[in-house]
Amino acid sequence: MQFKPSEQVDNLAEQIEKLNSRLLKIEEAAHRTSTHKNYIWGLIKSGKLPAVRIGERVVRVYESDLLKLFSDYKGGEFGKYAN
């Protein structure tokens, strides 16, 4: 697969960001987002949150991927979110 130069830079930037990011346990991710661990598992199973398997039983998520899921709430009658 050939990448365009701009895609290569974006891909490299994303890889560097992940290298600088912490790997979180599912429970830690749930605690940081004030959600239940089943919610985090649901995000992983739906493909919305990438996860890393380490060995047979250990699953972790990158903190940077977790933070990308959330956006600032701007309020309003029906709720508007910043992009």
C-alpha positions as CSV (number, residue, x, y, z in Angstrom):
1,M,0.0,0.0,0.0
2,Q,1.4,3.4,-1.0
3,F,0.9,6.4,1.2
4,K,0.9,10.0,0.0
5,P,3.5,12.1,1.8
6,S,0.8,13.9,3.9
7,E,-0.7,10.6,4.9
8,Q,2.8,9.4,6.0
9,V,3.2,12.5,8.2
10,D,-0.2,12.1,9.7
11,N,0.5,8.4,10.4
12,L,3.9,9.1,11.9
13,A,2.4,11.8,14.1
14,E,-0.3,9.4,15.3
15,Q,2.3,6.8,16.1
16,I,4.4,9.3,18.1
17,E,1.3,10.3,20.0
18,K,0.6,6.7,20.9
19,L,4.2,6.2,22.0
20,N,3.9,9.2,24.4
21,S,0.5,8.0,25.7
22,R,-0.1,5.7,28.7
23,L,-1.7,2.3,28.4
24,L,-4.6,2.1,30.7
25,K,-6.4,-0.9,32.3
26,I,-10.1,-1.1,31.5
27,E,-10.9,-0.2,35.1
28,E,-8.6,2.8,34.9
29,A,-10.2,4.0,31.7
30,A,-13.7,3.6,33.3
31,H,-12.6,5.6,36.4
32,R,-11.0,8.4,34.3
33,T,-14.2,8.8,32.3
34,S,-16.6,8.3,35.3
35,T,-18.2,5.4,33.5
36,H,-18.6,1.7,34.2
37,K,-16.1,-0.8,32.8
38,N,-18.9,-2.5,30.8
39,Y,-19.3,0.8,28.9
40,I,-15.6,0.7,28.0
41,W,-15.8,-2.9,26.9
42,G,-18.8,-2.0,24.8
43,L,-16.8,0.8,23.1
44,I,-14.0,-1.7,22.4
45,K,-16.3,-4.4,21.0
46,S,-18.1,-1.8,18.8
47,G,-14.8,-0.7,17.3
48,K,-15.1,2.9,18.6
49,L,-12.2,2.4,21.0
50,P,-9.1,0.6,19.8
51,A,-7.5,-1.8,22.3
52,V,-4.2,-3.6,22.7
53,R,-4.0,-7.2,23.7
54,I,-0.9,-8.2,25.7
55,G,-0.7,-11.9,26.1
56,E,-3.8,-14.0,26.3
57,R,-5.8,-12.2,29.0
58,V,-4.5,-8.6,29.3
59,V,-6.3,-5.8,27.4
60,R,-5.3,-2.2,27.6
61,V,-6.4,1.1,25.9
62,Y,-4.2,4.1,25.0
63,E,-5.1,7.1,27.0
64,S,-4.9,9.3,23.8
65,D,-7.5,7.1,22.1
66,L,-9.8,7.3,25.1
67,L,-9.5,11.1,25.2
68,K,-10.3,11.4,21.4
69,L,-13.8,9.9,22.1
70,F,-14.9,12.8,24.2
71,S,-15.6,16.4,23.1
72,D,-16.6,19.5,25.0
73,Y,-20.3,20.0,25.7
74,K,-21.6,23.4,24.6
75,G,-25.0,23.2,26.2
76,G,-28.3,24.3,24.6
77,E,-31.7,22.8,24.4
78,F,-30.7,19.6,22.6
79,G,-27.1,19.7,23.5
80,K,-24.4,20.8,21.0
81,Y,-20.9,19.5,20.9
82,A,-17.8,21.2,19.8
83,N,-16.0,19.5,16.9
